[in-house]
Structures are given as structure tokens and as C-alpha cells.
């Protein structure tokens, strides 16, 4: 095209107007095509303006066209303009284009390095970002605040503490230490690298902390398991006159959930309502979870139903709340009402069935899920393996194992442990051992505990104890490990070994919590060392009903019924409410000691005073109590009251009563019982 200068200038201005008009109308590709069709260069300001539009609209095609026109019409474009092109490629998530441009640039400045480092960091390629930062330093190019923030984010992503500390030195050297963005980044990286004290020190040194800074410290305390400090820092925000972000409210509520801090959670709920955040789906979902975790399902349901707009997360939260609280019927009703579902929703419902051992419902739900969900995840597969373990369906488990291999889930630790548990519970210990050895590169102590539990479940107690020695070379035991081992000692009456494990727990500083305490009491009772069991109970910081029940039943096992009754009195004095297991032990003690009248009183008081509904085992104990000690009138009255009860006596109960009738010459009752036995046989 041959144009005189005046005509060329006029044409260029017209084309520029046309391009700007298209850009303002949002027709970026039309504008790019107009630009590409013009053979002459445009002012650099137009290219810069165009690249900004490409970045905001994330249009990679338009960015490439503009870049091509720039480089073909201007042999040596300025560095700042190539930086805008590099930023556009980065915003369009095309690291390949960005890196090619960076490598081809004849000259680079700090903006060039910063744009590419920021792109790698933002698109979650932390190692590449850090490598580029080191090259930048070797090139003697000085980083700015944005560069440092991106580098620290990458350090946090890979827990790179030494480099973070070196960056800290550079930040101090260049005088950026008062920058709130960089300060917040240091709080984040130190916390993620596991040095929470340094993170807190950095937080305290930031002169003007903003809402993001506070959110970071609250979140990181939550991540390291210090929920109490997370809530405390959240409260301090108000005295610092900083309004929390919605995510900070969510994090504080999660912290309350983990601590079962209902009162604090309700206080936060009050602020949420006051500030009008109760319609925010992130906050409302956290509120639902908090109430569910704190045992206030009704309040969680109220929060859900008061939501004007319910999203998938809030629906899934309430379904999970009902399912994991044992109210699977209500959970399923809500699940069926969901306007949309994803694999997490299906998993939440399935987890409820498996948690409460509703295996037949779980199996039906699995079949329905496979018809409706295209891609299951590792959680689904783990739950399905739990179902096959619960049903002892070895064939189903093997088919799932095949699916796991075909779809490359076999190296997922959660799935691997579920497979191990399935083989153990289905009785295929050879496959369990083979799979355990195949997991050698990624197994953890949960894997060891699963295999130990399988050995204990199948009464291979000596093998379980041998495995414990091998386990210590690879990983640290947990309270569940000791629970399994102490049960193995109990089952084999290995008192000496049980004492050694007790000593090991004490010597190595393991916390003796309720699980270990109960396991120790059970082991000593089974090994006929009641005195040690009592001492363990006395040494417990807090005693729950399960501990007391274990010791009361242990007394019965040791033929010390009077001691069991004495313990029951102490238990009541401590304000521990007895349950159905407690009364099973008390009635057994009455049988052992021949306390018929007291046993009768206890049986009547179960429902009248303690509101505990008698079960089959309680009726069985009462029949044994009257039969063994020859109280035939009481036995006859008791047997005849069973006619009006929903519980039918079992064959063994009837046979025991018939033996008593023959022994103590009670033909009338014996005849009636014989008829009932005859009905069983026919």
C-alpha cells in the first residue's frame, strides 16, 4: 500500500477509531482482525491498550494477533510493551506463549521477570517460579514487592523454608518490611513451613494489619490444629477494629466445630446475622457444620431452611449432618430433594450408611450411585470397600480392587488402606498381607493398624504382637494400635505382655486417653488382675460410662459381683449416667451373688428411674437370676409378662427356664414353657 504521509496518517487515525470502537463494544476479535489487516505500525499506546483488554477478557487469540502485528511492523518494540504482551499471555493462562516471548526478548527488565514469576506462581507452578527467581538474582535484576509476594507464595506452596528465610533477608535489605502484603505472605509461608512461632512474630510486627492478614493468621492456626488460638485471634480482630472477611467467619466457625465450642459458635452466629452475612453460602455452610459437630442438628437445619438461596454446598452440608448423626432416613429425604448433586453429595449420603453399619441400604445406594455418577473418586471407592467389608462380600471387594487398578487409584493411601481393611474383614489374610507389602512405599500407621486389627479379629493374637515389633521400625504407633494390641493380650490372657505394653505407653510418653484407658482396664480384667484394672480407672483424668462398664463387666468376669455393685454406687455418686451395658453388668453381678430381690429392683428401675429400655440380654439375665436361685413364682410371673412384651424369649432362655422347672418341680410353668419350645421346633 503506497500512501503519502498525510493520507497514511488519516487512514491510521480512522483505523484506530474503528479498533477503539470495537474494543469499547467488547468485540475484541473484530478489533484484532482490523488491526491485523492494517500493514503499518500503530502508536505504542494503542498496543498497550489492546493488551490490557486481552488480559481482562482472557482472550489468547486476540493477544497473539496483537503481538504478531507489533513484532512484524515494529522490529524493535520497547521492553515495556513486550512486558504487556507477556502479562496478557499470563492472564490468559498460556505459560508456553509467555515463556517463549520471555526467552526471545532482546532486553528484559524487572517487569519482565516479575510478570513471568507471577504467572508461574499464580498458575501453581511454584518450582518453576522459584527457579526463575534464582536466575533473576543471578542476573542482578532487583525484585520489587510484587515479585517478593509471588516468590513467597511459591515458597509456601512447596514448604521451602530456607529460601523463604533468604527472601526475608532481601526484603529487609531493600526496605520492604513494612509492606502489609509481603508481611502477610511471610505469615503464610512460615506457618505452612511449620514454624508457627515465626509466623506469629511476623504477624505481630506488621504495623497496619488488614483483613487479609488477620484471615491468614486465623486460617493457619486452624491448619496446625490450634483451634482455640484461631478463635482467639478472630475475636481480637474486633478490638483491632478490622472487619473480618466472609472466609474469616467461615474459618472461625470451623475452629468452633473442631473444639465443639457451641457457645462461641453461637456468638459468631449472632454477629453473622447482625452484619447480614447469613445469606452468604460459605458462611452459612460453616454455620451448619458447626451446629452439626456440636450436636445441635436442629439449629443447623434451621440455618439451612432459613437460607433464601441454597447452593450445592449448603445442601451437601445438611445432608451430611443428618447422615453422620445417624438420621439416615431424614438425610435420604433431603438428598432426594436436592436440585443438583455431585460426587461429594453422593459420598456424604453413603458415608452415613457405612458409619452406622446399614450395609444393605448402603449396597442399594451404591447401585443407584453407579447408575447416576459418571466418575467416582477415591472417597467413593473407599466407602464402597467399607461396604464390601461390612457385608464380608469378598467377591465385590475383588471387583473393586480391579477397578482401582484400572483407573489408577491403587497408589491412593485412603483407597489402599480401605482395600487392606476389606481383605482382613473378609477373612482373606493372605491377600491382606500381599497388598500390605505392595503398599510398602506409601503405607502409614493406619495401614499397620488395619493389618493388626485383622490379625486380632481372626484371633491371630501372637502374629499381631509380633507385627508390633516390626511396625516400630517404620512408623510410630497410635492409640488405636495399643487398643488392638491390648485386646490381643486380653484374648490370649497374656498378662505379662500386656504389662509390658502398658509400660511402653508410659515410657514413651503416649497420652493415656479414654480409648487406651478402656483397653487397659479390659486387658487387666480379662487377665484376672482386677486390682490393676481398678488402679487404671483411678488414674484416669476423666472417667466415662464406657470405662465404668468395662470394669463392672470385668468384675463379673472375675466372679466379684459385690465389687461390681460397689463400683456402680461410686459411678452414680460421680454423676455418670448408667446405660444398657451398665445394667447388663449389674444384673450379671446379681446372678453371681444371688441377689434376687436387688436384681428385681434394678430391672424395674431401668425404665422407671433411668429411662433405659430393657433389651434381650436383660430379660435373659432375669430368667437366669430366677432360674439359678429357684425363685419359681417370680420366674412364672416374669415369663408370663413376656407375653405382653414385644420381645420374644429365645430358645436358650426357654430351655434354661424349663431346666429350672424340672429341678425345682414346677410342672405348670414347665408345661407352658414346653409348648413354647415345641412352637420353636415347628
C-alpha distance (Angstrom), angle and dihedral (degrees) to the residues before:
residue distance angle dihedral
X1 . . .
X2 3.81 . .
X3 3.78 111.5 .
X4 3.80 129.2 163.1
X5 3.83 112.5 -119.1
X6 3.82 94.5 -102.5
X7 3.83 93.1 48.7
X8 3.82 91.3 44.3
X9 3.80 91.4 51.9
X10 3.80 91.3 48.5
X11 3.81 92.1 48.9
X12 3.81 91.7 46.3
X13 3.79 91.5 52.6
X14 3.80 91.1 50.1
X15 3.81 91.4 50.2
X16 3.82 90.9 47.7
X17 3.82 90.2 52.1
X18 3.80 90.0 49.2
X19 3.84 91.6 49.3
X20 3.83 93.3 47.7
X21 3.80 91.0 47.3
X22 3.84 90.5 53.1
X23 3.80 91.6 46.7
X24 3.79 92.4 50.6
X25 3.82 89.4 50.2
X26 3.83 90.0 51.4
X27 3.82 94.0 -112.9
X28 3.79 94.9 131.7
X29 3.81 97.9 158.7
X30 3.81 90.8 50.8
X31 3.80 88.9 50.9
X32 3.82 90.6 48.8
X33 3.81 91.7 50.2
X34 3.82 90.5 50.4
X35 3.81 90.1 50.2
X36 3.81 92.9 46.8
X37 3.81 92.2 51.3
X38 3.83 92.0 57.4
X39 3.84 112.1 86.5
X40 3.80 98.2 -157.3
X41 3.82 130.0 77.1
X42 3.80 121.3 -99.7
X43 3.80 128.1 -144.6
X44 3.80 111.7 -75.5
X45 3.80 90.0 -120.5
X46 3.82 89.8 65.6
X47 3.81 91.8 53.4
X48 3.82 90.2 48.9
X49 3.80 90.2 49.3
X50 3.80 90.3 48.4
X51 3.84 93.5 49.9
X52 3.81 89.9 52.0
X53 3.81 89.6 55.6
X54 3.82 90.6 47.9
X55 3.82 89.0 52.4
X56 3.80 95.8 48.4
X57 3.82 93.4 45.9
X58 3.84 93.1 37.7
X59 3.80 90.6 -133.6
X60 3.81 107.0 162.4
X61 3.83 94.6 178.9
X62 3.79 92.7 56.2
X63 3.82 91.3 45.0
X64 3.81 91.1 54.4
X65 3.81 91.9 49.0
X66 3.80 92.9 50.3
X67 3.82 91.7 46.1
X68 3.82 90.9 49.3
X69 3.82 92.4 50.4
X70 3.80 91.1 47.8
X71 3.82 95.4 51.8
X72 3.81 95.5 42.0
X73 3.82 95.9 48.6
X74 3.82 97.4 35.2
X75 3.83 112.9 44.3
X76 3.83 94.2 -166.5
X77 3.79 109.3 29.3
X78 3.82 115.0 -175.1
X79 3.79 119.5 -94.8
X80 3.80 93.9 -118.5
X81 3.83 90.0 59.1
X82 3.80 93.4 48.9
X83 3.80 86.8 50.1
X84 3.81 88.4 57.5
X85 3.82 88.9 52.0
X86 3.80 90.2 48.3
X87 3.81 90.6 50.7
X88 3.82 90.5 49.1
X89 3.80 91.3 53.2
X90 3.79 89.8 48.1
X91 3.82 92.8 49.6
X92 3.81 87.9 50.4
X93 3.86 87.3 54.5
X94 3.81 92.3 -118.8
X95 3.80 102.0 136.4
X96 3.80 90.4 166.7
X97 3.83 92.7 61.4
X98 3.79 91.0 42.2
X99 3.81 93.7 51.0
X100 3.83 93.5 45.6
X101 3.80 90.7 51.8
X102 3.82 91.4 46.2
X103 3.81 92.2 50.8
X104 3.85 91.8 47.9
X105 3.81 96.1 48.5
X106 3.81 110.3 115.4
X107 3.78 90.5 -151.5
X108 3.79 130.2 21.6
X109 3.76 130.8 -167.3
X110 3.79 133.5 -172.6
X111 3.80 90.1 -81.0
X112 3.82 91.0 58.5
X113 3.79 93.2 52.6
X114 3.78 92.6 41.7
X115 3.83 93.3 51.4
X116 3.81 93.3 52.7
X117 3.82 95.6 41.2
X118 3.81 89.8 49.8
X119 3.81 90.3 48.6
X120 3.83 93.3 52.2
X121 3.81 91.1 46.2
X122 3.81 95.2 46.5
X123 3.81 92.9 47.3
X124 3.82 90.7 49.7
X125 3.78 102.2 -107.4
X126 3.81 95.3 129.0
X127 3.81 98.0 162.6
X128 3.82 91.5 53.6
X129 3.82 90.5 47.5
X130 3.81 91.8 51.7
X131 3.80 92.6 45.8
X132 3.80 89.8 51.8
X133 3.81 90.9 48.8
X134 3.81 90.9 54.2
X135 3.83 89.6 50.2
X136 3.80 88.9 49.7
X137 3.80 90.6 54.6
X138 3.81 91.4 48.4
X139 3.82 87.8 52.6
X140 3.83 88.8 55.7
X141 3.80 92.2 -121.0
X142 3.78 111.9 149.8
X143 3.81 117.1 -126.6
X144 3.80 122.8 -135.5
X145 3.81 132.7 -149.0
X146 3.80 93.5 -83.6
X147 3.80 91.7 51.5
X148 3.78 92.4 50.4
X149 3.80 92.0 48.6
X150 3.82 90.9 52.1
X151 3.81 92.7 45.9
X152 3.81 92.0 49.9
X153 3.81 90.5 49.5
X154 3.82 88.4 54.1
X155 3.81 91.5 46.9
X156 3.80 88.5 52.8
X157 3.80 91.7 50.1
X158 3.83 92.4 57.4
X159 3.85 97.5 29.2
X160 3.81 91.0 -117.8
X161 3.82 100.5 171.6
X162 3.86 101.4 166.4
X163 3.82 93.2 53.0
X164 3.81 90.1 44.9
X165 3.78 89.4 56.1
X166 3.84 90.8 49.5
X167 3.81 89.9 49.9
X168 3.81 87.6 50.4
X169 3.79 88.6 58.5
X170 3.83 91.7 50.9
X171 3.80 91.2 48.4
X172 3.81 90.3 53.9
X173 3.83 90.6 45.5
X174 3.81 93.3 52.2
X175 3.80 94.0 43.6
X176 3.81 99.6 -115.7
X177 3.82 94.8 125.4
X178 3.83 94.1 109.6
X179 3.81 93.2 54.1
X180 3.81 107.1 116.0
X181 3.83 93.7 -151.6
X182 3.80 92.8 53.7
X183 3.81 91.5 41.7
X184 3.81 90.1 53.2
X185 3.79 89.5 48.2
X186 3.82 90.3 54.4
X187 3.82 90.5 50.4
X188 3.80 88.4 52.5
X189 3.81 97.7 45.7
X190 3.82 95.8 45.8
X191 3.79 91.1 49.1
X192 3.80 92.7 48.5
X193 3.80 89.6 48.4
X194 3.80 89.3 56.5
X195 3.82 99.7 -108.6
X196 3.79 99.4 116.5
X197 3.80 92.9 164.6
X198 3.81 90.4 61.6
X199 3.80 90.0 45.0
X200 3.80 90.5 54.0
X201 3.81 91.6 45.6
X202 3.80 90.3 53.1
X203 3.81 90.2 47.7
X204 3.79 91.9 52.1
X205 3.85 91.0 49.4
X206 3.82 95.2 55.5
X207 3.83 104.6 103.3
X208 3.83 99.0 -155.2
X209 3.78 110.1 27.2
X210 3.79 115.7 -166.1
X211 3.80 130.8 -158.6
X212 3.82 91.7 -89.4
X213 3.82 91.3 55.0
X214 3.80 91.5 51.2
X215 3.79 91.0 46.8
X216 3.80 90.4 53.6
X217 3.82 94.3 52.6
X218 3.82 93.1 45.4
X219 3.80 91.2 48.8
X220 3.78 95.0 46.8
X221 3.81 93.6 50.0
X222 3.78 86.3 52.2
X223 3.81 91.9 49.6
X224 3.82 93.3 52.8
X225 3.80 90.6 50.7
X226 3.81 97.9 -106.2
X227 3.80 96.4 126.8
X228 3.80 92.4 158.7
X229 3.82 92.4 59.9
X230 3.82 90.5 43.5
X231 3.81 90.7 58.3
X232 3.82 91.2 43.3
X233 3.81 91.7 53.5
X234 3.80 89.9 47.6
X235 3.81 89.7 55.1
X236 3.81 91.0 48.5
X237 3.80 89.7 59.8
X238 3.79 89.7 71.5
X239 3.80 94.2 53.2
X240 3.84 87.0 48.1
X241 3.84 87.6 54.1
X242 3.81 93.1 -123.5
X243 3.78 116.5 139.3
X244 3.82 109.9 -132.7
X245 3.78 120.3 -122.4
X246 3.78 118.5 -117.2
X247 3.80 88.4 -106.8
X248 3.81 90.1 53.4
X249 3.81 89.8 55.8
X250 3.80 88.0 49.8
X251 3.82 92.7 49.9
X252 3.81 92.1 48.2
X253 3.81 90.3 51.3
X254 3.81 90.8 49.7
X255 3.81 88.0 52.1
X256 3.82 89.7 52.2
X257 3.82 88.5 50.2
X258 3.79 93.4 54.2
X259 3.83 91.2 49.5
X260 3.81 94.4 40.6
X261 3.82 84.3 -126.5
X262 3.79 97.5 163.4
X263 3.81 96.7 165.7
X264 3.82 93.5 53.3
X265 3.79 90.2 43.5
X266 3.80 90.9 53.7
X267 3.81 90.3 49.9
X268 3.80 89.8 54.0
X269 3.81 88.6 47.4
X270 3.80 88.1 56.5
X271 3.83 91.3 54.4
X272 3.81 90.3 46.2
X273 3.82 90.8 55.7
X274 3.82 92.6 42.9
X275 3.82 91.9 53.8
X276 3.80 93.8 42.3
X277 3.80 95.6 -115.6
X278 3.82 95.9 127.0
X279 3.82 90.5 97.1
X280 3.81 91.6 56.5
X281 3.79 105.8 106.8
X282 3.81 95.4 -145.7
X283 3.81 92.4 51.9
X284 3.82 95.0 41.2
X285 3.81 92.2 50.0
X286 3.82 89.6 52.3
X287 3.80 89.7 48.9
X288 3.81 91.0 53.0
X289 3.82 91.0 49.3
X290 3.81 91.6 47.7
X291 3.80 93.7 53.2
X292 3.82 92.0 44.9
X293 3.82 92.9 49.9
X294 3.81 90.2 48.1
X295 3.81 91.5 52.8
X296 3.81 94.4 -106.9
X297 3.80 99.1 120.3
X298 3.80 92.2 153.6
X299 3.81 91.5 58.8
X300 3.79 90.4 46.6
X301 3.80 89.5 52.0
X302 3.81 89.9 49.5
X303 3.82 90.8 54.1
X304 3.80 89.8 50.1
X305 3.80 95.9 48.7
X306 3.83 92.2 46.6
X307 3.81 90.9 58.5
X308 3.78 112.1 108.9
X309 3.80 93.5 -156.7
X310 3.79 116.8 30.1
X311 3.78 116.7 -163.4
X312 3.79 129.5 -164.0
X313 3.82 92.6 -92.6
X314 3.82 94.5 54.4
X315 3.82 91.2 46.2
X316 3.81 90.6 50.3
X317 3.82 91.4 47.2
X318 3.80 94.3 55.3
X319 3.82 93.2 43.2
X320 3.81 89.5 50.8
X321 3.82 90.2 46.7
X322 3.79 93.5 56.1
X323 3.82 93.5 39.2
X324 3.81 95.0 50.3
X325 3.83 91.2 45.1
X326 3.80 90.6 60.2
X327 3.81 94.9 -106.1
X328 3.77 93.4 119.2
X329 3.80 94.7 153.8
X330 3.82 91.5 58.6
X331 3.80 90.4 41.9
X332 3.80 91.5 53.3
X333 3.80 91.2 48.9
X334 3.82 90.1 54.5
X335 3.80 91.1 43.1
X336 3.80 90.8 55.2
X337 3.82 89.5 51.0
X338 3.83 94.2 53.8
X339 3.81 111.3 120.7
X340 3.80 90.1 -147.1
X341 3.78 135.5 7.6
X342 3.77 138.0 -164.4
X343 3.79 132.2 -167.9
X344 3.83 90.4 -86.6
X345 3.82 90.5 58.3
X346 3.80 91.4 50.6
X347 3.82 90.6 47.1
X348 3.83 91.0 51.1
X349 3.80 91.6 56.1
X350 3.81 93.7 43.2
X351 3.83 90.6 49.3
X352 3.81 89.4 57.7
X353 3.79 92.4 54.6
X354 3.82 93.0 47.9
X355 3.83 94.7 44.0
X356 3.79 90.6 59.4
X357 3.83 95.8 38.9
X358 3.82 94.7 -113.8
X359 3.77 90.9 152.0
X360 3.81 100.6 164.6
X361 3.83 92.0 50.5
X362 3.82 88.8 45.3
X363 3.80 91.7 52.6
X364 3.81 92.2 49.8
X365 3.80 89.1 48.3
X366 3.82 91.5 50.5
X367 3.82 89.9 55.0
X368 3.81 90.7 49.6
X369 3.80 91.0 46.8
X370 3.80 93.3 52.7
X371 3.81 89.1 54.2
X372 3.82 92.6 53.1
X373 3.81 108.1 30.5
X374 3.78 119.3 70.5
X375 3.81 99.5 -169.2
X376 3.79 120.8 31.8
X377 3.80 118.8 -165.4
X378 3.81 136.0 -143.6
X379 3.82 91.5 -85.1
X380 3.82 91.0 54.9
X381 3.79 91.9 49.7
X382 3.81 92.0 48.2
X383 3.81 90.6 51.4
X384 3.81 91.8 47.1
X385 3.79 89.3 52.1
X386 3.82 88.2 50.8
X387 3.81 88.2 54.8
X388 3.81 92.5 51.3
X389 3.82 88.9 47.5
X390 3.80 91.6 49.5
X391 3.80 91.4 49.9
X392 3.84 92.0 40.6
X393 3.81 84.7 -127.9
X394 3.77 100.3 159.5
X395 3.81 93.7 174.3
X396 3.80 92.3 55.9
X397 3.80 89.2 48.0
X398 3.81 92.4 53.1
X399 3.81 91.3 49.9
X400 3.79 89.8 51.1
X401 3.81 89.3 49.6
X402 3.79 88.9 55.8
X403 3.80 91.0 50.1
X404 3.82 89.6 49.2
X405 3.81 91.0 56.1
X406 3.80 95.5 43.3
X407 3.79 92.4 51.8
X408 3.83 95.8 41.1
X409 3.80 98.1 -114.1
X410 3.82 93.3 125.0
X411 3.82 94.3 98.4
X412 3.82 93.1 51.9
X413 3.80 106.2 109.8
X414 3.81 95.3 -146.2
X415 3.81 91.6 52.6
X416 3.81 91.7 42.7
X417 3.79 92.1 54.4
X418 3.80 91.3 46.5
X419 3.82 89.4 53.0
X420 3.79 90.1 50.1
X421 3.79 91.4 50.3
X422 3.82 91.7 46.9
X423 3.80 94.5 53.3
X424 3.79 91.1 46.7
X425 3.82 94.9 49.8
X426 3.80 92.0 44.2
X427 3.80 88.6 57.0
X428 3.82 96.5 -113.2
X429 3.78 97.8 126.8
X430 3.82 93.2 160.7
X431 3.83 90.7 60.5
X432 3.80 89.3 43.5
X433 3.81 91.3 54.8
X434 3.83 93.0 45.1
X435 3.79 91.7 50.0
X436 3.82 90.4 45.2
X437 3.81 90.4 56.7
X438 3.82 91.6 46.1
X439 3.81 87.2 55.7
X440 3.80 91.8 56.7
X441 3.82 93.7 115.3
X442 3.79 96.8 53.2
X443 3.81 109.6 16.5
X444 3.80 121.0 121.7
X445 3.79 137.2 -167.2
X446 3.81 90.3 -75.9
X447 3.82 86.1 63.0
X448 3.81 91.0 51.3
X449 3.80 91.2 46.7
X450 3.82 90.9 50.8
X451 3.81 92.2 53.5
X452 3.80 92.1 43.5
X453 3.81 90.0 50.7
X454 3.82 90.4 50.0
X455 3.80 90.4 53.7
X456 3.80 90.4 48.2
X457 3.82 92.2 46.3
X458 3.80 90.2 55.6
X459 3.84 92.5 43.7
X460 3.81 93.2 -111.0
X461 3.76 87.9 138.6
X462 3.79 97.9 153.4
X463 3.82 90.5 53.5
X464 3.81 89.8 50.2
X465 3.79 90.7 52.9
X466 3.82 91.7 47.9
X467 3.81 90.7 50.9
X468 3.79 90.5 55.3
X469 3.81 90.0 66.5
X470 3.83 90.4 51.2
X471 3.80 91.8 46.1
X472 3.80 92.8 60.7
X473 3.81 91.3 64.2
X474 3.80 90.4 60.7
X475 3.80 110.9 28.3
X476 3.77 144.9 0.7
X477 3.81 117.2 -94.8
X478 3.81 120.5 -119.3
X479 3.79 133.7 -149.9
X480 3.81 88.5 -90.7
X481 3.80 89.3 56.4
X482 3.80 90.7 54.9
X483 3.80 91.2 45.2
X484 3.80 90.1 56.3
X485 3.81 93.7 44.3
X486 3.79 94.4 47.8
X487 3.80 89.8 49.3
X488 3.81 88.1 52.3
X489 3.81 90.1 51.6
X490 3.81 89.6 48.9
X491 3.79 92.7 50.7
X492 3.81 92.2 50.6
X493 3.83 94.8 38.3
X494 3.82 87.3 -123.2
X495 3.80 97.3 161.1
X496 3.81 95.4 162.1
X497 3.81 92.2 53.1
X498 3.80 91.1 43.8
X499 3.80 89.5 55.1
X500 3.81 89.6 49.9
X501 3.82 90.8 53.2
X502 3.81 89.3 47.7
X503 3.80 88.7 52.9
X504 3.82 91.4 46.7
X505 3.82 90.0 54.7
X506 3.81 91.6 51.3
X507 3.83 96.4 42.5
X508 3.81 93.9 50.1
X509 3.78 94.0 47.7
X510 3.81 99.2 -116.5
X511 3.77 113.9 166.6
X512 3.79 108.8 -108.6
X513 3.79 98.0 -140.3
X514 3.79 129.6 169.8
X515 3.82 93.4 -78.4
X516 3.82 94.9 53.3
X517 3.81 92.6 39.4
X518 3.81 91.3 53.7
X519 3.81 91.4 46.5
X520 3.83 90.8 50.9
X521 3.82 92.3 49.4
X522 3.81 90.3 48.9
X523 3.81 92.5 48.9
X524 3.83 94.7 48.9
X525 3.81 91.9 45.9
X526 3.80 93.0 50.0
X527 3.81 90.2 47.0
X528 3.84 90.5 54.2
X529 3.78 94.7 -112.2
X530 3.79 100.6 123.5
X531 3.80 94.4 160.2
X532 3.83 91.7 62.7
X533 3.81 90.1 46.8
X534 3.80 90.6 54.6
X535 3.81 91.0 48.7
X536 3.82 90.4 52.3
X537 3.80 90.1 52.2
X538 3.80 91.7 48.2
X539 3.82 90.4 52.2
X540 3.81 94.3 51.8
X541 3.80 114.2 113.4
X542 3.80 91.3 -144.1
X543 3.80 126.1 13.5
X544 3.79 120.3 -151.0
X545 3.79 130.0 -170.4
X546 3.82 92.7 -96.9
X547 3.83 91.6 60.4
X548 3.80 92.0 48.3
X549 3.80 91.6 47.0
X550 3.80 91.2 50.5
X551 3.80 91.6 53.0
X552 3.83 94.4 43.0
X553 3.81 91.1 51.4
X554 3.82 87.9 43.9
X555 3.80 89.6 57.3
X556 3.80 89.3 53.4
X557 3.80 89.8 49.1
X558 3.81 87.9 53.4
X559 3.86 91.7 47.6
X560 3.81 91.3 -113.7
X561 3.78 100.8 129.0
X562 3.82 95.2 156.0
X563 3.80 89.7 56.8
X564 3.81 89.7 51.0
X565 3.81 90.6 54.3
X566 3.79 91.3 46.9
X567 3.81 90.1 52.1
X568 3.80 89.2 50.2
X569 3.80 89.0 57.8
X570 3.82 92.5 49.9
X571 3.80 89.9 46.7
X572 3.79 91.6 54.6
X573 3.81 91.2 46.4
X574 3.83 88.8 56.4
X575 3.80 89.5 55.1
X576 3.81 96.5 -111.2
X577 3.79 110.2 150.6
X578 3.84 112.0 -133.1
X579 3.79 120.0 -129.3
X580 3.80 134.9 -163.1
X581 3.84 91.9 -76.1
X582 3.82 90.9 53.8
X583 3.79 90.7 55.1
X584 3.78 91.2 46.7
X585 3.81 87.3 59.1
X586 3.83 93.5 44.3
X587 3.80 92.6 51.6
X588 3.81 91.1 47.4
X589 3.80 88.4 52.0
X590 3.80 89.9 51.7
X591 3.81 89.4 51.3
X592 3.80 90.3 49.9
X593 3.82 93.9 49.0
X594 3.81 97.9 35.6
X595 3.79 93.6 -119.5
X596 3.79 96.6 154.4
X597 3.78 99.6 160.6
X598 3.81 93.3 45.2
X599 3.81 90.3 47.2
X600 3.81 90.1 52.2
X601 3.80 90.4 51.2
X602 3.81 91.2 49.0
X603 3.80 91.9 49.9
X604 3.82 91.7 51.4
X605 3.82 92.5 45.1
X606 3.80 92.1 54.6
X607 3.79 94.1 78.9
X608 3.81 99.3 19.3
X609 3.81 99.8 50.7
X610 3.79 107.7 12.1
X611 3.81 99.6 32.9
X612 3.80 91.8 -132.1
X613 3.81 112.4 146.8
X614 3.83 110.5 -132.1
X615 3.81 114.7 -116.7
X616 3.78 133.5 -157.2
X617 3.81 92.4 -88.3
X618 3.83 90.6 56.7
X619 3.81 92.3 52.1
X620 3.80 88.4 47.2
X621 3.82 90.8 53.4
X622 3.81 92.2 49.7
X623 3.81 91.7 51.3
X624 3.80 88.7 48.9
X625 3.83 90.7 47.7
X626 3.82 94.3 53.0
X627 3.82 94.8 37.5
X628 3.78 98.0 49.0
X629 3.79 94.6 46.8
X630 3.82 98.0 40.7
X631 3.80 100.3 -114.6
X632 3.79 93.2 149.9
X633 3.80 98.9 163.5
X634 3.78 90.0 52.8
X635 3.80 90.1 45.0
X636 3.81 91.7 51.7
X637 3.80 92.5 49.1
X638 3.79 90.7 46.2
X639 3.81 94.3 48.5
X640 3.80 91.5 48.8
X641 3.81 92.2 50.2
X642 3.79 86.8 58.9
X643 3.81 87.4 70.2
X644 3.79 89.0 70.5
X645 3.82 93.7 44.0
X646 3.78 126.9 88.9
X647 3.81 89.3 -130.0
X648 3.78 116.0 90.0
X649 3.84 116.4 -151.4
X650 3.80 113.7 -112.9
X651 3.79 123.5 -122.3
X652 3.82 92.2 -105.1
X653 3.82 90.4 52.2
X654 3.82 90.9 51.6
X655 3.81 93.1 46.6
X656 3.79 91.0 50.7
X657 3.81 91.1 50.9
X658 3.84 90.8 46.8
X659 3.82 90.7 53.0
X660 3.80 88.6 52.5
X661 3.82 91.1 50.4
X662 3.81 90.8 52.4
X663 3.79 92.7 45.2
X664 3.81 95.4 47.1
X665 3.82 97.0 34.1
X666 3.79 102.5 -114.6
X667 3.84 102.4 150.5
X668 3.82 97.6 168.3
X669 3.78 94.4 56.8
X670 3.79 90.5 37.6
X671 3.80 91.3 57.0
X672 3.78 91.8 51.1
X673 3.82 92.2 48.4
X674 3.83 91.0 47.4
X675 3.82 89.2 56.4
X676 3.81 90.3 51.5
X677 3.82 90.6 50.1
X678 3.80 89.6 49.5
X679 3.82 88.9 54.5
X680 3.81 88.8 54.2
X681 3.80 92.3 52.5
X682 3.79 92.8 49.6
